[in-house]
Amino acid sequence: MGPGSRVGVAGLGGPGHLAVKVAVALGAMTSVISDVRYRFVLDMSDLG
């Protein structure tokens, strides 16, 4: 994992938010996959 890599994280609870932080810190393009039943906008800069 590094710059230019693509990472998918399943869920933001528990270790999910840490996975996002690590992936962003290493320069990866990060996507979060969640089963939330409603739509919301999450500012990913808050996590990385």
Gaussian input, Z-matrix of N, CA and C with variables (Angstrom, degrees):
# hf/3-21g

backbone

0 1
 N
 C     1     B1
 C     2     B2     1     A1
 N     3     B3     2     A2     1     D1
 C     4     B4     3     A3     2     D2
 C     5     B5     4     A4     3     D3
 N     6     B6     5     A5     4     D4
 C     7     B7     6     A6     5     D5
 C     8     B8     7     A7     6     D6
 N     9     B9     8     A8     7     D7
 C    10    B10     9     A9     8     D8
 C    11    B11    10    A10     9     D9
 N    12    B12    11    A11    10    D10
 C    13    B13    12    A12    11    D11
 C    14    B14    13    A13    12    D12
 N    15    B15    14    A14    13    D13
 C    16    B16    15    A15    14    D14
 C    17    B17    16    A16    15    D15
 N    18    B18    17    A17    16    D16
 C    19    B19    18    A18    17    D17
 C    20    B20    19    A19    18    D18
 N    21    B21    20    A20    19    D19
 C    22    B22    21    A21    20    D20
 C    23    B23    22    A22    21    D21
 N    24    B24    23    A23    22    D22
 C    25    B25    24    A24    23    D23
 C    26    B26    25    A25    24    D24
 N    27    B27    26    A26    25    D25
 C    28    B28    27    A27    26    D26
 C    29    B29    28    A28    27    D27
 N    30    B30    29    A29    28    D28
 C    31    B31    30    A30    29    D29
 C    32    B32    31    A31    30    D30
 N    33    B33    32    A32    31    D31
 C    34    B34    33    A33    32    D32
 C    35    B35    34    A34    33    D33
 N    36    B36    35    A35    34    D34
 C    37    B37    36    A36    35    D35
 C    38    B38    37    A37    36    D36
 N    39    B39    38    A38    37    D37
 C    40    B40    39    A39    38    D38
 C    41    B41    40    A40    39    D39
 N    42    B42    41    A41    40    D40
 C    43    B43    42    A42    41    D41
 C    44    B44    43    A43    42    D42
 N    45    B45    44    A44    43    D43
 C    46    B46    45    A45    44    D44
 C    47    B47    46    A46    45    D45
 N    48    B48    47    A47    46    D46
 C    49    B49    48    A48    47    D47
 C    50    B50    49    A49    48    D48
 N    51    B51    50    A50    49    D49
 C    52    B52    51    A51    50    D50
 C    53    B53    52    A52    51    D51
 N    54    B54    53    A53    52    D52
 C    55    B55    54    A54    53    D53
 C    56    B56    55    A55    54    D54
 N    57    B57    56    A56    55    D55
 C    58    B58    57    A57    56    D56
 C    59    B59    58    A58    57    D57
 N    60    B60    59    A59    58    D58
 C    61    B61    60    A60    59    D59
 C    62    B62    61    A61    60    D60
 N    63    B63    62    A62    61    D61
 C    64    B64    63    A63    62    D62
 C    65    B65    64    A64    63    D63
 N    66    B66    65    A65    64    D64
 C    67    B67    66    A66    65    D65
 C    68    B68    67    A67    66    D66
 N    69    B69    68    A68    67    D67
 C    70    B70    69    A69    68    D68
 C    71    B71    70    A70    69    D69
 N    72    B72    71    A71    70    D70
 C    73    B73    72    A72    71    D71
 C    74    B74    73    A73    72    D72
 N    75    B75    74    A74    73    D73
 C    76    B76    75    A75    74    D74
 C    77    B77    76    A76    75    D75
 N    78    B78    77    A77    76    D76
 C    79    B79    78    A78    77    D77
 C    80    B80    79    A79    78    D78
 N    81    B81    80    A80    79    D79
 C    82    B82    81    A81    80    D80
 C    83    B83    82    A82    81    D81
 N    84    B84    83    A83    82    D82
 C    85    B85    84    A84    83    D83
 C    86    B86    85    A85    84    D84
 N    87    B87    86    A86    85    D85
 C    88    B88    87    A87    86    D86
 C    89    B89    88    A88    87    D87
 N    90    B90    89    A89    88    D88
 C    91    B91    90    A90    89    D89
 C    92    B92    91    A91    90    D90
 N    93    B93    92    A92    91    D91
 C    94    B94    93    A93    92    D92
 C    95    B95    94    A94    93    D93
 N    96    B96    95    A95    94    D94
 C    97    B97    96    A96    95    D95
 C    98    B98    97    A97    96    D96
 N    99    B99    98    A98    97    D97
 C   100   B100    99    A99    98    D98
 C   101   B101   100   A100    99    D99
 N   102   B102   101   A101   100   D100
 C   103   B103   102   A102   101   D101
 C   104   B104   103   A103   102   D102
 N   105   B105   104   A104   103   D103
 C   106   B106   105   A105   104   D104
 C   107   B107   106   A106   105   D105
 N   108   B108   107   A107   106   D106
 C   109   B109   108   A108   107   D107
 C   110   B110   109   A109   108   D108
 N   111   B111   110   A110   109   D109
 C   112   B112   111   A111   110   D110
 C   113   B113   112   A112   111   D111
 N   114   B114   113   A113   112   D112
 C   115   B115   114   A114   113   D113
 C   116   B116   115   A115   114   D114
 N   117   B117   116   A116   115   D115
 C   118   B118   117   A117   116   D116
 C   119   B119   118   A118   117   D117
 N   120   B120   119   A119   118   D118
 C   121   B121   120   A120   119   D119
 C   122   B122   121   A121   120   D120
 N   123   B123   122   A122   121   D121
 C   124   B124   123   A123   122   D122
 C   125   B125   124   A124   123   D123
 N   126   B126   125   A125   124   D124
 C   127   B127   126   A126   125   D125
 C   128   B128   127   A127   126   D126
 N   129   B129   128   A128   127   D127
 C   130   B130   129   A129   128   D128
 C   131   B131   130   A130   129   D129
 N   132   B132   131   A131   130   D130
 C   133   B133   132   A132   131   D131
 C   134   B134   133   A133   132   D132
 N   135   B135   134   A134   133   D133
 C   136   B136   135   A135   134   D134
 C   137   B137   136   A136   135   D135
 N   138   B138   137   A137   136   D136
 C   139   B139   138   A138   137   D137
 C   140   B140   139   A139   138   D138
 N   141   B141   140   A140   139   D139
 C   142   B142   141   A141   140   D140
 C   143   B143   142   A142   141   D141

   B1=1.4459
   B2=1.5194
   B3=1.3204
   B4=1.4521
   B5=1.5164
   B6=1.3262
   B7=1.4581
   B8=1.5348
   B9=1.3235
   B10=1.4584
   B11=1.5169
   B12=1.3242
   B13=1.4661
   B14=1.5197
   B15=1.3250
   B16=1.4635
   B17=1.5159
   B18=1.3371
   B19=1.4595
   B20=1.5251
   B21=1.3218
   B22=1.4525
   B23=1.5149
   B24=1.3138
   B25=1.4586
   B26=1.5194
   B27=1.3169
   B28=1.4621
   B29=1.5189
   B30=1.3334
   B31=1.4623
   B32=1.5138
   B33=1.3270
   B34=1.4621
   B35=1.5166
   B36=1.3136
   B37=1.4569
   B38=1.5190
   B39=1.2967
   B40=1.4627
   B41=1.5193
   B42=1.3345
   B43=1.4661
   B44=1.5248
   B45=1.3270
   B46=1.4611
   B47=1.5160
   B48=1.3358
   B49=1.4650
   B50=1.5220
   B51=1.3277
   B52=1.4679
   B53=1.5233
   B54=1.3296
   B55=1.4630
   B56=1.5265
   B57=1.3324
   B58=1.4630
   B59=1.5180
   B60=1.3140
   B61=1.4629
   B62=1.5296
   B63=1.3204
   B64=1.4682
   B65=1.5228
   B66=1.3226
   B67=1.4651
   B68=1.5216
   B69=1.3392
   B70=1.4621
   B71=1.5295
   B72=1.3174
   B73=1.4681
   B74=1.5264
   B75=1.3293
   B76=1.4619
   B77=1.5270
   B78=1.3206
   B79=1.4521
   B80=1.5104
   B81=1.3212
   B82=1.4638
   B83=1.5213
   B84=1.3372
   B85=1.4641
   B86=1.5233
   B87=1.3293
   B88=1.4568
   B89=1.5277
   B90=1.3360
   B91=1.4602
   B92=1.5178
   B93=1.3316
   B94=1.4568
   B95=1.5240
   B96=1.3194
   B97=1.4571
   B98=1.5231
   B99=1.3419
   B100=1.4518
   B101=1.5237
   B102=1.3158
   B103=1.4589
   B104=1.5332
   B105=1.3171
   B106=1.4552
   B107=1.5276
   B108=1.3075
   B109=1.4604
   B110=1.5281
   B111=1.3084
   B112=1.4524
   B113=1.5255
   B114=1.3209
   B115=1.4650
   B116=1.5261
   B117=1.3195
   B118=1.4589
   B119=1.5146
   B120=1.2897
   B121=1.4584
   B122=1.5173
   B123=1.3116
   B124=1.4588
   B125=1.5199
   B126=1.3059
   B127=1.4507
   B128=1.5228
   B129=1.3133
   B130=1.4666
   B131=1.5282
   B132=1.3308
   B133=1.4602
   B134=1.5296
   B135=1.3204
   B136=1.4610
   B137=1.5313
   B138=1.3329
   B139=1.4621
   B140=1.5197
   B141=1.2789
   B142=1.4607
   B143=1.4695
   A1=107.51
   A2=114.63
   A3=120.24
   A4=110.20
   A5=116.73
   A6=120.09
   A7=111.14
   A8=115.56
   A9=120.19
   A10=114.56
   A11=118.14
   A12=121.14
   A13=109.33
   A14=116.08
   A15=121.70
   A16=107.82
   A17=115.97
   A18=121.77
   A19=109.01
   A20=116.73
   A21=122.30
   A22=109.22
   A23=117.01
   A24=122.57
   A25=108.38
   A26=117.08
   A27=121.91
   A28=109.66
   A29=116.60
   A30=122.13
   A31=113.56
   A32=115.59
   A33=120.75
   A34=113.02
   A35=118.38
   A36=120.42
   A37=111.25
   A38=116.04
   A39=121.25
   A40=112.25
   A41=116.73
   A42=119.56
   A43=113.83
   A44=118.38
   A45=120.82
   A46=113.36
   A47=116.97
   A48=118.48
   A49=111.35
   A50=117.56
   A51=120.12
   A52=110.67
   A53=116.71
   A54=120.51
   A55=110.43
   A56=116.56
   A57=120.34
   A58=110.09
   A59=117.65
   A60=121.10
   A61=111.84
   A62=117.03
   A63=120.98
   A64=110.41
   A65=116.69
   A66=120.30
   A67=111.24
   A68=116.85
   A69=120.65
   A70=110.16
   A71=117.66
   A72=121.20
   A73=111.54
   A74=116.94
   A75=120.70
   A76=112.38
   A77=116.95
   A78=121.06
   A79=115.89
   A80=118.24
   A81=121.48
   A82=111.14
   A83=115.64
   A84=121.21
   A85=105.97
   A86=117.43
   A87=121.58
   A88=111.98
   A89=116.00
   A90=122.61
   A91=108.57
   A92=115.89
   A93=121.24
   A94=108.49
   A95=115.85
   A96=122.70
   A97=106.72
   A98=116.05
   A99=119.98
   A100=110.31
   A101=116.60
   A102=120.74
   A103=111.90
   A104=116.77
   A105=121.63
   A106=108.95
   A107=117.21
   A108=122.53
   A109=113.93
   A110=117.91
   A111=121.05
   A112=109.19
   A113=115.81
   A114=119.65
   A115=109.46
   A116=115.11
   A117=120.11
   A118=109.07
   A119=115.70
   A120=121.44
   A121=107.05
   A122=115.33
   A123=120.82
   A124=108.11
   A125=116.03
   A126=120.63
   A127=107.65
   A128=116.22
   A129=120.83
   A130=112.19
   A131=117.87
   A132=118.93
   A133=110.62
   A134=118.31
   A135=120.99
   A136=111.37
   A137=116.81
   A138=120.61
   A139=112.66
   A140=118.64
   A141=119.38
   A142=111.27
   D1=133.77
   D2=179.23
   D3=-173.75
   D4=-167.43
   D5=-179.22
   D6=-55.44
   D7=132.29
   D8=-179.65
   D9=89.34
   D10=-12.94
   D11=177.31
   D12=-73.54
   D13=155.90
   D14=175.49
   D15=-115.28
   D16=131.10
   D17=-176.44
   D18=-127.82
   D19=134.63
   D20=173.29
   D21=-112.57
   D22=130.67
   D23=-179.87
   D24=-115.77
   D25=126.92
   D26=179.15
   D27=-89.42
   D28=104.68
   D29=177.52
   D30=83.32
   D31=151.89
   D32=179.47
   D33=-106.34
   D34=-5.21
   D35=-179.02
   D36=-78.06
   D37=155.58
   D38=176.25
   D39=56.27
   D40=-122.82
   D41=-176.82
   D42=-72.65
   D43=-12.01
   D44=-178.60
   D45=-60.22
   D46=-44.82
   D47=-179.11
   D48=-68.52
   D49=-30.08
   D50=176.15
   D51=-70.12
   D52=-37.27
   D53=177.01
   D54=-62.16
   D55=-39.52
   D56=177.65
   D57=-63.98
   D58=-45.56
   D59=-179.84
   D60=-60.44
   D61=-43.99
   D62=-179.72
   D63=-65.56
   D64=-45.97
   D65=-178.76
   D66=-61.77
   D67=-44.34
   D68=179.12
   D69=-65.02
   D70=-41.95
   D71=180.00
   D72=-62.24
   D73=-30.85
   D74=178.98
   D75=-87.40
   D76=0.26
   D77=174.93
   D78=89.45
   D79=12.70
   D80=-178.89
   D81=-80.95
   D82=149.93
   D83=171.29
   D84=-78.07
   D85=121.11
   D86=-169.87
   D87=-115.65
   D88=133.22
   D89=175.11
   D90=-122.83
   D91=142.81
   D92=178.54
   D93=-109.78
   D94=130.82
   D95=178.35
   D96=-109.00
   D97=125.25
   D98=-176.01
   D99=-138.61
   D100=158.46
   D101=178.44
   D102=-104.31
   D103=23.07
   D104=179.88
   D105=-61.43
   D106=134.38
   D107=-174.41
   D108=-82.49
   D109=-8.92
   D110=178.93
   D111=-122.62
   D112=162.14
   D113=-178.63
   D114=-93.33
   D115=142.23
   D116=175.73
   D117=-152.46
   D118=161.55
   D119=178.46
   D120=-107.25
   D121=126.78
   D122=-179.53
   D123=-115.84
   D124=124.74
   D125=178.36
   D126=-81.24
   D127=101.72
   D128=-175.32
   D129=-65.23
   D130=-18.85
   D131=178.67
   D132=-65.48
   D133=-21.17
   D134=176.28
   D135=-68.06
   D136=-23.93
   D137=-177.37
   D138=-95.53
   D139=-11.55
   D140=-175.01
   D141=-138.59

